[in-house]
Amino acid sequence: MAKIEKMKLGSQGLEVSRQGLGCMGMSAFYGPPKPESDMIDLIHHAIDTGITFLDTSDVYGPFTNEILLGKALKHIRNKVELATKFGVHFGDGKRSIRGDPAFVRAACEASLKRLQVDCIDLYYQHRVDTGVPIEVTIGEMKKLVEEGRIKYIGLSEASASTIRRAHAVHPITAVQLEWSLWTRDVEEEIVPVCRELGIGIVAYSPLGRGFLSSGTKLVENLSEGDSRKHLPRFQPENLEHNELIFDLVNEIALKKGCTPSQLALAWVHHQGNDVCPIPGTTKIENLNQNIGALSVKLSPEEMAELEGLASEDAVKGERYGTGVDIIKSSRRNASLDLKSITTCNNCKPATISSETEICNKIGKNLISSTAPPSDSHSSVQSHSKNKGPLLSRLFPRLRKKNKSEASPNRVESEAASQTFKDMGIMSMESLKKELMEANESRDAALMEVS
């Protein structure tokens, strides 16, 4: 069996095993929860073989996956690097995304208790709350670091601009994203930003949620309650086309003398020394097979061949169905990030009803706020002692206007319109539509999370 070496994840000092273990499927989403004793044996086997980077979340179960790891890690906590996530709120029978300070702190305390630990090694925001500025959320996570409740901060499914803004508040150690042979949209913007800032990359679903291991056989054998049955890429209208990708991967694997899953996982490993894939499994034999991927060496020609047959355009179907907060495009995320900046009043989402209201809210929310001043808010939102500079930085054209020549609302609207154009949003109607969609997606229940 291949030796599992350690790697530096990010530039803040965290070291993890070269390959991790995603624990979600042990408790949730992929059919019924698996027997606890079997999963504890699996976790212990992983640790014994050198897989010490364990990934969970409070939403897995919900909560039961963290409880499982808490039991499995009794007396061996110091042998692992433990990562968990927060961000999904359960209330009134619904699930929503939250990143407000009170929720961040309460979620962390609850995870610590379920995991039976004093400190979490890597704490991710699982999904970004578009109604709360990322600076506010990271500001609270920074306090948790200072208090010794967590060691390192991570983000999951965040846009490039959100990553930059978060990193400016406190260094981000890792960004978790879906990256595999059939999910490569992150290569355009997200991966380059992470590398520019020295942020480690944690690749979840590196085997295409199991599809790159066995193709359509996986879909045929999915149990009742397995959420993959509802994923667009697994639907009949897309499945026959996507099966061709698996067939080609399998053909190359046969030539290499490895399994298709090992080949697909090796491709992720070959993306760079800053990438740590975290394939999930519930079987020891599959875990051992995944470890074997570390011994598979790919030449530049083989890498090019794989990338040619599994380009982003070659895959049919979205990653998720509707109602799931994921990264789709830079333009859409520009509007989401702008929404975070412009709806900070008391950390509540704004209701946008017209073009004039959009511009007025942007100007007024940045000039004044009913929220009490705090260090975390002051980086994104102006208060009475610092009104002018922030507005001028965000809307530079205001510095060229004479207030006696135009009303404040007109000045703010013209400045806002120019800013939207600079972001590539040419139509106010387009912006309003995207903001509305962001509001709706924020309140939509998650069908599945990584």
N, C-alpha and C positions, 0 to 999 in steps of 0.2 A: 504494500500500500504506500502511496506517495506520502512523503513527509510534508506536514502542514507547517509552513514557516509563518513567522509574524510579519506584519507590514505596518507602516505608519499610515494611519488614516487621517488625512488632513495635515495641517501644519501646527496644531496646537498641543501635540504631545501624546495623543491617543494611539496605542498600538493594539492591533486586533489580529486574529488568525486570518491567513490569506483568503480563506473562504469561510463564510458564516453559515448559520442555520436559521432559516425562517420558520417560525413556530406556529404561524397562524392556522394552518391546516390541521393541526393536532386538536384544535378546539372549535373551529368555526369555519363557515362558508363552503368548505369542500366536503359536504356530507355531514353525517352525525359526528359528534365528538368521539375521539378514539379512546380506548381504555386507558385510564390514567396510569396504571402500573406499566403498561407497554410504552407509553410516551416518556415516562421517567427513565425507563431502561434505555430508550433511544437517546435521550439527552445525555445521559451518563456515558453512553458509548461514543457519542460525538465528542465529548470533552476528553475522553481517554485517547481518542485518535488525533486530537489536536484542534478540533473545531471548537473554539472557545468564544466566538462572537455570536451571541444569541439575540435574536430579534423578535420582539413581541409588541403588543399594543393593548391599551385598555379597551379598545373596541372589539378585540377578538374574543368572542363569546356572547355578549360582552363580558369582560372582566375575568372569565374563567381561565384564559390562557396565562394571564399574569399569575393567577393563583397556582396553576400547574407548575410554572417555573419557580415560584416561591418554594413549593414543596421539593422540587427536584434539586434545588441549589442549597438546601440546608447542609451546613458544614463544609460546603465547597465553593462558597461565594467568591473567594479570592482567586479561584481558578478561571473565572470567565470575565468577558467584557459584555456587560448587560445593556441592551438598548430597548427602550420602550417609547411609546408615543401617546400624545393627547390631542384633543381637538374636536372630537365628536361628542356632542351633548345629547343625553336622553332625557326627555321631559314631555309630559302629556301625551305619551304614546308616539312621539315623533323624535326623529334624529335631526340635529342641526349642527353647524360648524361654529365653534366658539373659540375666541382667542383673547378675550378680555382678561385683565390681570387676576380678578377674583377666581375665574374658572381655571386659569393656568395653575395657580397655587393649589386650589382644591384638588385638581386632577393629579398633580404631582404627589400630594400627601396621600391620596387614596392609592396610587400605584405603589408607593413605598410600602404601604401596609400590606397590600396584596402580595407583593414580591418578597416581603419579609426582609427588607434590606434598609440600610441607613442612607445609602446614596446610590443614585442611578448613574451609570457611566456615560451614557449618551441618551439625551432626552430630545426627541423630535416633536415639532409641531406637525401633526399628521396631515392636516389639510389647512390651508391658509384661510382665515376668517376675513372675507373681503369687506366686512363692515367695521373692522378694527384695524387701524394702521399697524403694519408689521412692526414698526418701531415701538409701539406700546407693548405688544406681545413679547418681543425679544427683551424689552426693558425689564419685564417681570421675570423672564427666564434668567436674565443676567443676575438678578437678585438671588435666585435659587442657587446659582453657581457660587456667589459670594457667601451664601449661608451654608454651603457644603451639602446641599440636598441633591444636586446634580454636578457632574464634572464637566460635561461638554454639551454643546447645543447643536441640534440638527434641524433640518427642514425636510419635508417630503412634499413632492408635487408642487414646487414653488417655481414661479417664473424667474427669468434672469434678472429683471429689475427688482423683484422682491428680494432675491438673494443678495443683491448689492446693498439694498437699503438695510436689510437685517444685519449684514456683515459690518456695516458702519456703526451699528449700536454695540455689538459684541461679536468677536470672531466666531464664525460658523465653522464647526469641525467637519460636518458631513452633510451632504444632500442625498436623500434617498429618492430614487427614480426608477421607473420601469425601463429596462434596457436589455434587449435580446436581439437575436437575428431578425425577428419580425416586429420589433418595436424600436425604431431608431430615430424618432423625431427629436429626441433630446440632443442629438449630435450637432445640430445647427447652432443653438444658442446656449443651452443650459450647461453642457459639458465644458465648452470653452470658458464660460464665466467662472465655473468652479475651479478650473485650472489656473486661470488668471489670479484668483484670490487665494489659492492654496487650500481649497476645500476638497476633502475626500469625497468619493462617489461610491454610494452603496446601491448596487443594482438588484432590485427585487424582480421576481418572476423572470429570471434569466433563461428559463426553459419554456417561455411562452405559456405559462400556467399548465405545464405538462404536455402541451401539444407537440413540442419539439422532441419529446421522448418517445411517443408512440403514435402520433398522428390521429387519424379518425378513430382508431381503437379506443383512445382515451374517451372520446365523446360517447361512444357506444356503451362504455362501461361506467359512466357517471351515475352515482347513486342518487336517490331522491333527496332533495334538499341541497344538492350541489349547485352553487350559484353560477358555475361555469356554463350550465345549461342555457343560461339567459344571455350570455355574452355574444355580441354581434358576430365575432369571428368564428364562433362555433355554430352559427345558424346554417341551415341547409343551403341557403342562397350564396353563402360565402365559403362553406366548408370544402366543397369539391375543388374550388380554386386553390384554397390554402393547403390542401393535401398535397398538391404538386410541390410546394416548398419543402414539406417534410420528406417527400420521396427523394428529392435531390440531396437534402442533407443526409439522409440515410445512405444514399449511394456513395457519397464522399466518405462517410464514416466507415463503410465496409472496406473501402480502399485503404483507409488509415488503420484499420484493425481496432476500431473503438466503437462504442455505441453512439447513436445519434445524439443522445443527451450529453454524453461526454464531449462530443464535437461542438455542440452548441454552447456548452458551458466554457469550453476552452476558448472559443471565440471571444466571449466576454472577458475572460482573464487576459487575453492578448490585447485588450484595448488600452492597457497601461497599468503601471505599478500603483496608480492611485485609485484603482477600481477594485472593490470587494463585492463579488456576487454573494447573495444569500439564498440559495435554492432551498425550498422547503420540501420536507418529506415526512412520512409517518412510518417508514419502513427502514430497518437497518441495512438491508441489502441495497436499497436505493441510495442511502447515505454513502455507503462504501463505493458505489459506482460513481457518485458525484465527486468523491475525493479523487478518483482515478482521472478525472478531467485535468487535474494539475500536472499530470505526466504527459498530456497530449501536446505536442509541439506543432505549431502551424507555420508554414513558410509564408512569405509575403504573397506568393502566387496563390496559395491555398486561401489566405485571408481574402484576397481580391475575388476569388471564385465564389466564396461563401457570400460575400457582400453583394456580388452581382446577382445572385439568384434570390436573395432575400432583401432587396431594397425596400424602402418604405412604400413605394408605389406598387410593389408587387403583392402586397398583402391586402386582402379585401376585408372590410369591416373595421369599425372603431374598436378601441381597446375596451371601453366600457359602454354600457347602455346609457340612457338619459338619466339625469338626476345625480350624477356622480361628479364631484369636483376634481378635475384633472387639468393638466396643462395641455392646451390645444394649439395655440398660435401666439406669436409675439404681439400681434395687434390686439387680440382679445385680452391678453394679460396687461397691455398698456391701459386698457379701460378699467380692468379690475384694480390695478394699482392706483390709478387716478381716483377711483371710487373710494379706496381706503383713505386717501389724503383728504377727500372732500366731505367725508361723513363722520368726522371725529367728534362732533358735538355729543358729549356724554357717552361716547363710544356706541352710539346707536345709528343704524343705517338711515340715510336720508331717503325721502320719497321724492322722486324727480317727476314732475308733471309737464314741464314745458321747457323750451329752449331758454327763455328768459330766466326761469327758475334755476336751471342748470348753472348758468353763468353767475347769477346772483348768489346761489349757495356756495359756489367755489370762492367767490370774492369774500362774502361775509363770514363764512366759516373759517377762513384763513385770517381775517382781520380781527375777529373777536370770537369769544367762546364762553359758554356758560359753565364749562367744565373747570374745576379748580386747577391752578397751575401745578405742574409736576415735571420732574426731569424727563420722564418718559414721553410726555405729551409735547414738551417744548421743542423737540427736534423736528416735529412735523406740523405743528399747529401754533400759530402766534397767539400770545396773550397780551394783556394790556401794556406790559412793560416793553414789548418787542413786536409792535404791530407792523411797522413799515418794512424792515429789512426782509422778512420772509416773503411778503407779498411781492416785493421788488425782485427777489431771486427767482420766484416761480413765474412771475409775469413781467419780464424785463421791459416790455413796451410801456408799462406804466410810468417808468422813469422819464419817458420822452413826452408824456402828456402833461398839459397844463390843466390843473383842476378847474380853473375858471372857464375853460373852453368846453368842458363836457361834464355831464353828470357822473357821479360815482358808478352808478349801475351801468351806464354806457361804456365807461372806461373799463370796468371789470369784464363786461361781456366781450368787448373787442379783444382785450388781452387774453381772455380764456379761449376765444375762438382761434387766435393765432397759436396758442400753446397746443390745442388739439391738432391743428394742421402740422405742427412740428412733430407730433407723435404719429403722423400718418393717418389721422382721422379727419377726413375732409368734409364730412357732413355732420351737422348737429343732430339730424334725425338718426344717423347711424350711431352716434355716440349715445343718444338717449336710449335707443334700442338695446345697445350692449350693456348699459348701466342697468336697465330693467332686467335683462337676462341674468346679470350678476346678482341682483337682488333675489331673483327667483331661485337661482342655483344655490345660493347661500342657505336658503330655508328648505331646500329639497332633501328628502331622506336619502342616505347613501344606500345603493344596492349592494355595493361591495367596496371594501377598502383593502389596500395592500397590507 
